[in-house]
Amino acid sequence: MKKILIWIINKYQKYISQNVSQKNIHCKFYPTCSEYTKQAIEKYGVCRGIILGGYRIIRCNPFSKGGYDPLK
């Protein structure tokens, strides 16, 4: 399951994220939310990784400052 999710995120980053970035829509955080989720899945496993990634995506909103937010 872990490898499948990482593969899906990689495909998202390669094909979908690049098209969105061309329209001047960028993630407020560094690393991006998809990269953060991928790192969380690799480090903590599928369940906790998805929870951490979901929490990060929820924080990525117009009222957030954004900035550097590495995986801890």
N, CA, C and O atoms as a MOPAC input file, in Angstrom:
PM7 MOZYME 1SCF
protein

 N      0.82000 1    -1.19300 1     0.00000 1
 C      0.00000 1     0.00000 1     0.00000 1
 C      0.86500 1     1.26000 1     0.00000 1
 O      0.54900 1     2.24700 1    -0.66400 1
 N      1.95300 1     1.20700 1     0.75000 1
 C      2.86500 1     2.34400 1     0.85500 1
 C      3.43100 1     2.71700 1    -0.51900 1
 O      3.45300 1     3.88900 1    -0.89200 1
 N      3.88300 1     1.71500 1    -1.25700 1
 C      4.47100 1     1.96100 1    -2.57900 1
 C      3.43400 1     2.50400 1    -3.55600 1
 O      3.75100 1     3.34700 1    -4.39600 1
 N      2.19800 1     2.02600 1    -3.45100 1
 C      1.13900 1     2.50300 1    -4.34400 1
 C      0.84800 1     3.97800 1    -4.09100 1
 O      0.71800 1     4.75600 1    -5.03700 1
 N      0.74700 1     4.36600 1    -2.83000 1
 C      0.48900 1     5.77300 1    -2.50300 1
 C      1.63500 1     6.67900 1    -2.93100 1
 O      1.40400 1     7.77500 1    -3.44200 1
 N      2.86100 1     6.23100 1    -2.72700 1
 C      4.02100 1     7.01400 1    -3.16400 1
 C      3.99700 1     7.17000 1    -4.67900 1
 O      4.29300 1     8.24600 1    -5.19800 1
 N      3.64500 1     6.09800 1    -5.39200 1
 C      3.56400 1     6.13500 1    -6.85500 1
 C      2.50200 1     7.14200 1    -7.29900 1
 O      2.73200 1     7.91900 1    -8.22500 1
 N      1.33800 1     7.13000 1    -6.63800 1
 C      0.25700 1     8.05900 1    -6.97900 1
 C      0.70800 1     9.50700 1    -6.74900 1
 O      0.45300 1    10.37800 1    -7.58100 1
 N      1.36500 1     9.75800 1    -5.63700 1
 C      1.84500 1    11.11200 1    -5.34500 1
 C      2.88500 1    11.54200 1    -6.37300 1
 O      2.87000 1    12.68800 1    -6.82400 1
 N      3.78000 1    10.64600 1    -6.74600 1
 C      4.78400 1    10.97200 1    -7.76900 1
 C      4.12300 1    11.33900 1    -9.09100 1
 O      4.53600 1    12.29900 1    -9.74200 1
 N      3.10300 1    10.59000 1    -9.49400 1
 C      2.39200 1    10.89000 1   -10.74700 1
 C      1.67200 1    12.23000 1   -10.63300 1
 O      1.66600 1    13.01300 1   -11.58300 1
 N      1.07100 1    12.49600 1    -9.48700 1
 C      0.42600 1    13.78800 1    -9.26100 1
 C      1.43900 1    14.92100 1    -9.41000 1
 O      1.17300 1    15.91300 1   -10.08900 1
 N      2.60800 1    14.76700 1    -8.77000 1
 C      3.62300 1    15.81200 1    -8.82600 1
 C      4.13300 1    16.01500 1   -10.25100 1
 O      4.41300 1    17.14300 1   -10.65600 1
 N      4.25200 1    14.94700 1   -10.99800 1
 C      4.81600 1    15.03100 1   -12.34700 1
 C      3.82700 1    15.61400 1   -13.35600 1
 O      4.21200 1    16.42600 1   -14.19700 1
 N      2.56900 1    15.21300 1   -13.28200 1
 C      1.62000 1    15.59500 1   -14.32200 1
 C      0.63500 1    16.68600 1   -13.90700 1
 O      0.41800 1    17.62800 1   -14.66800 1
 N      0.05400 1    16.58700 1   -12.75800 1
 C     -0.99700 1    17.53200 1   -12.37200 1
 C     -0.41400 1    18.79100 1   -11.74400 1
 O     -0.80000 1    19.90200 1   -12.10700 1
 N      0.50700 1    18.62700 1   -10.80900 1
 C      1.06400 1    19.76300 1   -10.09400 1
 C      1.78200 1    20.73900 1   -11.02900 1
 O      1.70400 1    21.95200 1   -10.82900 1
 N      2.46600 1    20.23500 1   -12.02600 1
 C      3.16200 1    21.11400 1   -12.97300 1
 C      2.17500 1    21.96200 1   -13.76600 1
 O      2.43300 1    23.13800 1   -14.02100 1
 N      1.05000 1    21.37600 1   -14.15500 1
 C      0.04800 1    22.14100 1   -14.90500 1
 C     -0.58700 1    23.22100 1   -14.05200 1
 O     -0.88100 1    24.30900 1   -14.54700 1
 N     -0.80000 1    22.93500 1   -12.78300 1
 C     -1.37500 1    23.92600 1   -11.87500 1
 C     -0.36900 1    25.05400 1   -11.63900 1
 O     -0.75700 1    26.22000 1   -11.56900 1
 N      0.91300 1    24.72100 1   -11.51500 1
 C      1.94100 1    25.73300 1   -11.27000 1
 C      2.07500 1    26.69700 1   -12.44900 1
 O      2.45100 1    27.85400 1   -12.26000 1
 N      1.77400 1    26.23400 1   -13.65400 1
 C      1.85000 1    27.11000 1   -14.81800 1
 C      0.76500 1    28.18100 1   -14.78900 1
 O      0.87200 1    29.19400 1   -15.48100 1
 N     -0.28100 1    27.96000 1   -13.99100 1
 C     -1.36600 1    28.93200 1   -13.86800 1
 C     -1.16200 1    29.84100 1   -12.66100 1
 O     -2.10700 1    30.47000 1   -12.18600 1
 N      0.06800 1    29.90900 1   -12.16600 1
 C      0.45000 1    30.74900 1   -11.02300 1
 C     -0.30200 1    30.41000 1    -9.74900 1
 O     -0.60800 1    31.29400 1    -8.94800 1
 N     -0.59700 1    29.14000 1    -9.56100 1
 C     -1.17700 1    28.65900 1    -8.31900 1
 C     -0.10600 1    27.81400 1    -7.65500 1
 O      0.28000 1    26.77100 1    -8.18200 1
 N      0.37300 1    28.25700 1    -6.50600 1
 C      1.46700 1    27.57800 1    -5.83200 1
 C      1.08800 1    27.24400 1    -4.39900 1
 O      0.23300 1    27.89200 1    -3.79500 1
 N      1.73300 1    26.23500 1    -3.87600 1
 C      1.53400 1    25.86500 1    -2.48500 1
 C      2.15100 1    26.95100 1    -1.59900 1
 O      3.20300 1    27.50000 1    -1.92500 1
 N      1.49700 1    27.25300 1    -0.48600 1
 C      2.00100 1    28.27300 1     0.43700 1
 C      3.14700 1    27.77400 1     1.28800 1
 O      3.88500 1    28.56800 1     1.87100 1
 N      3.29900 1    26.47600 1     1.36200 1
 C      4.30400 1    25.88600 1     2.23000 1
 C      5.47500 1    25.32800 1     1.43200 1
 O      5.34800 1    25.01100 1     0.24900 1
 N      6.61000 1    25.21500 1     2.10100 1
 C      7.75600 1    24.51000 1     1.55700 1
 C      8.20300 1    23.50100 1     2.60000 1
 O      8.46200 1    23.90700 1     3.73300 1
 N      8.30800 1    22.23900 1     2.30300 1
 C      8.02600 1    21.58100 1     1.03700 1
 C      6.52900 1    21.58900 1     0.73500 1
 O      5.70100 1    21.79600 1     1.62300 1
 N      6.20600 1    21.36100 1    -0.52500 1
 C      4.80000 1    21.38600 1    -0.93400 1
 C      4.01000 1    20.34500 1    -0.14900 1
 O      4.58000 1    19.44000 1     0.46000 1
 N      2.70300 1    20.48800 1    -0.17300 1
 C      1.83100 1    19.56900 1     0.57400 1
 C      1.98300 1    18.13200 1     0.08300 1
 O      1.96200 1    17.19800 1     0.88400 1
 N      2.13400 1    17.95200 1    -1.22900 1
 C      2.29000 1    16.58800 1    -1.75000 1
 C      3.63100 1    15.98800 1    -1.33600 1
 O      3.70500 1    14.80100 1    -1.01700 1
 N      4.68200 1    16.78900 1    -1.33900 1
 C      5.99700 1    16.29000 1    -0.91700 1
 C      5.99200 1    15.98500 1     0.57900 1
 O      6.57600 1    14.99300 1     1.01400 1
 N      5.34200 1    16.82800 1     1.35400 1
 C      5.21200 1    16.62300 1     2.79900 1
 C      4.48300 1    15.30800 1     3.08000 1
 O      4.90700 1    14.52700 1     3.93200 1
 N      3.39000 1    15.07000 1     2.36200 1
 C      2.62100 1    13.84200 1     2.54600 1
 C      3.44800 1    12.62500 1     2.15900 1
 O      3.42000 1    11.60500 1     2.84800 1
 N      4.17700 1    12.72900 1     1.06800 1
 C      5.03100 1    11.62600 1     0.63200 1
 C      6.09800 1    11.31900 1     1.68200 1
 O      6.34100 1    10.15400 1     1.99600 1
 N      6.72600 1    12.34200 1     2.21800 1
 C      7.73600 1    12.14500 1     3.25600 1
 C      7.12200 1    11.53600 1     4.51400 1
 O      7.73200 1    10.67600 1     5.14900 1
 N      5.92300 1    11.97800 1     4.87400 1
 C      5.25000 1    11.46000 1     6.07100 1
 C      4.90500 1     9.98000 1     5.89900 1
 O      5.05400 1     9.19900 1     6.84000 1
 N      4.45100 1     9.59100 1     4.71800 1
 C      4.13600 1     8.18400 1     4.46400 1
 C      5.39800 1     7.33800 1     4.52300 1
 O      5.38600 1     6.24000 1     5.07800 1
 N      6.49200 1     7.84700 1     3.95100 1
 C      7.75300 1     7.10300 1     3.98400 1
 C      8.28300 1     6.95900 1     5.41000 1
 O      8.80600 1     5.90600 1     5.77400 1
 N      8.15200 1     8.00800 1     6.21500 1
 C      8.72900 1     7.99800 1     7.55300 1
 C      7.83700 1     7.30000 1     8.58800 1
 O      8.33300 1     6.52500 1     9.40600 1
 N      6.53800 1     7.56600 1     8.55900 1
 C      5.64600 1     7.09200 1     9.60400 1
 C      4.69700 1     5.97000 1     9.18900 1
 O      4.00800 1     5.40000 1    10.03500 1
 N      4.65300 1     5.64900 1     7.90000 1
 C      3.73200 1     4.62000 1     7.43800 1
 C      2.46900 1     5.22800 1     6.86200 1
 O      2.26700 1     6.44100 1     6.90500 1
 N      1.62600 1     4.36800 1     6.32300 1
 C      0.45300 1     4.81800 1     5.57600 1
 C     -0.54800 1     5.57700 1     6.45500 1
 O     -0.92100 1     6.70200 1     6.12500 1
 N     -0.98100 1     4.98800 1     7.55000 1
 C     -2.04500 1     5.60600 1     8.36100 1
 C     -1.63600 1     6.97200 1     8.91300 1
 O     -2.32200 1     7.96700 1     8.68100 1
 N     -0.54300 1     7.01800 1     9.62800 1
 C     -0.12100 1     8.28600 1    10.22300 1
 C      0.31300 1     9.27700 1     9.14800 1
 O      0.10400 1    10.48100 1     9.29400 1
 N      0.91700 1     8.77900 1     8.06700 1
 C      1.33500 1     9.65200 1     6.97400 1
 C      0.16700 1    10.35900 1     6.31700 1
 O      0.24500 1    11.54900 1     6.01100 1
 N     -0.92500 1     9.62300 1     6.09900 1
 C     -2.11800 1    10.22600 1     5.50200 1
 C     -2.74100 1    11.24100 1     6.45900 1
 O     -3.20700 1    12.29500 1     6.02800 1
 N     -2.75000 1    10.93200 1     7.73600 1
 C     -3.30000 1    11.87400 1     8.72200 1
 C     -2.47700 1    13.16200 1     8.75100 1
 O     -3.04000 1    14.25700 1     8.72900 1
 N     -1.15800 1    13.04000 1     8.80000 1
 C     -0.29900 1    14.22900 1     8.80200 1
 C     -0.45100 1    15.02300 1     7.50900 1
 O     -0.52200 1    16.25200 1     7.53700 1
 N     -0.50200 1    14.32100 1     6.37600 1
 C     -0.68600 1    14.99500 1     5.09400 1
 C     -2.02900 1    15.69800 1     5.00500 1
 O     -2.11400 1    16.82000 1     4.50500 1
 N     -3.07800 1    15.04300 1     5.48800 1
 C     -4.40200 1    15.66000 1     5.48700 1
 C     -4.45800 1    16.89800 1     6.35900 1
 O     -5.06400 1    17.90400 1     5.99000 1
 N     -3.81600 1    16.81700 1     7.52800 1
 C     -3.76800 1    17.97300 1     8.41900 1
 C     -3.02200 1    19.13200 1     7.75300 1
 O     -3.41100 1    20.29000 1     7.90300 1
 N     -1.96600 1    18.82300 1     7.03000 1
 C     -1.19500 1    19.85800 1     6.32600 1
 C     -2.03900 1    20.50300 1     5.23200 1
 O     -2.00500 1    21.72100 1     5.05800 1
 N     -2.79000 1    19.69500 1     4.49900 1
 C     -3.63800 1    20.22700 1     3.43100 1
 C     -4.73200 1    21.12200 1     4.01400 1
 O     -5.08200 1    22.14000 1     3.41700 1
 N     -5.26900 1    20.75100 1     5.16400 1
 C     -6.27700 1    21.58900 1     5.81600 1
 C     -5.68400 1    22.93700 1     6.22500 1
 O     -6.35600 1    23.96400 1     6.12800 1
 N     -4.42900 1    22.93800 1     6.68400 1
 C     -3.77700 1    24.19600 1     7.09400 1
 C     -3.43700 1    25.07500 1     5.89800 1
 O     -3.23000 1    26.27700 1     6.06900 1
 N     -3.37300 1    24.51600 1     4.69300 1
 C     -3.02400 1    25.27100 1     3.48800 1
 C     -4.29400 1    25.95500 1     2.98100 1
 O     -5.01200 1    25.40600 1     2.14500 1
 N     -4.56000 1    27.14200 1     3.48900 1
 C     -5.76600 1    27.88200 1     3.12200 1
 C     -5.41900 1    29.35900 1     2.97800 1
 O     -4.30900 1    29.76200 1     3.32800 1
 N     -6.33100 1    30.16600 1     2.47600 1
 C     -6.03100 1    31.58800 1     2.25300 1
 C     -5.66800 1    32.36100 1     3.51900 1
 O     -5.03800 1    33.41500 1     3.42700 1
 N     -6.04800 1    31.86900 1     4.69200 1
 C     -5.77900 1    32.58900 1     5.93400 1
 C     -4.46600 1    32.17000 1     6.59000 1
 O     -4.10200 1    32.69800 1     7.64100 1
 N     -3.76300 1    31.23400 1     5.98300 1
 C     -2.50500 1    30.72400 1     6.52200 1
 C     -1.33100 1    31.53500 1     5.99200 1
 O     -1.33800 1    31.97400 1     4.84200 1
 N     -0.32300 1    31.73200 1     6.83500 1
 C      0.88500 1    32.42400 1     6.38900 1
 C      1.71200 1    31.56300 1     5.45100 1
 O      2.31600 1    32.06700 1     4.50400 1
 N      1.73900 1    30.25200 1     5.71900 1
 C      2.58400 1    29.37000 1     4.91500 1
 C      4.02100 1    29.44700 1     5.39000 1
 O      4.28000 1    29.70900 1     6.56500 1
 N      4.95600 1    29.22200 1     4.48100 1
 C      6.36700 1    29.28700 1     4.80500 1
 C      6.99900 1    27.91800 1     4.91700 1
 O      6.44200 1    26.92200 1     4.45500 1
 N      8.16600 1    27.87600 1     5.53600 1
 C      8.92200 1    26.64500 1     5.68500 1
 C      8.31700 1    25.81700 1     6.82000 1
 O      8.22700 1    26.27700 1     7.95800 1
 N      7.90700 1    24.59600 1     6.49400 1
 C      7.27300 1    23.71700 1     7.47400 1
 C      7.71600 1    22.27600 1     7.20400 1
 O      6.99600 1    21.51500 1     6.55600 1
 N      8.89400 1    21.90300 1     7.69600 1
 C      9.40000 1    20.55500 1     7.42900 1
 C      8.68200 1    19.49100 1     8.25400 1
 O      8.06300 1    19.79200 1     9.27500 1
 N      8.77300 1    18.27300 1     7.80700 1
 C      8.23300 1    17.14500 1     8.54400 1
 C      9.07700 1    16.93600 1     9.79000 1
 O     10.30700 1    16.95100 1     9.72300 1
 N      8.42000 1    16.74300 1    10.92300 1
 C      9.16300 1    16.58200 1    12.18100 1
 C      9.24000 1    15.14300 1    12.57500 1
 O      9.82800 1    14.81600 1    13.60600 1

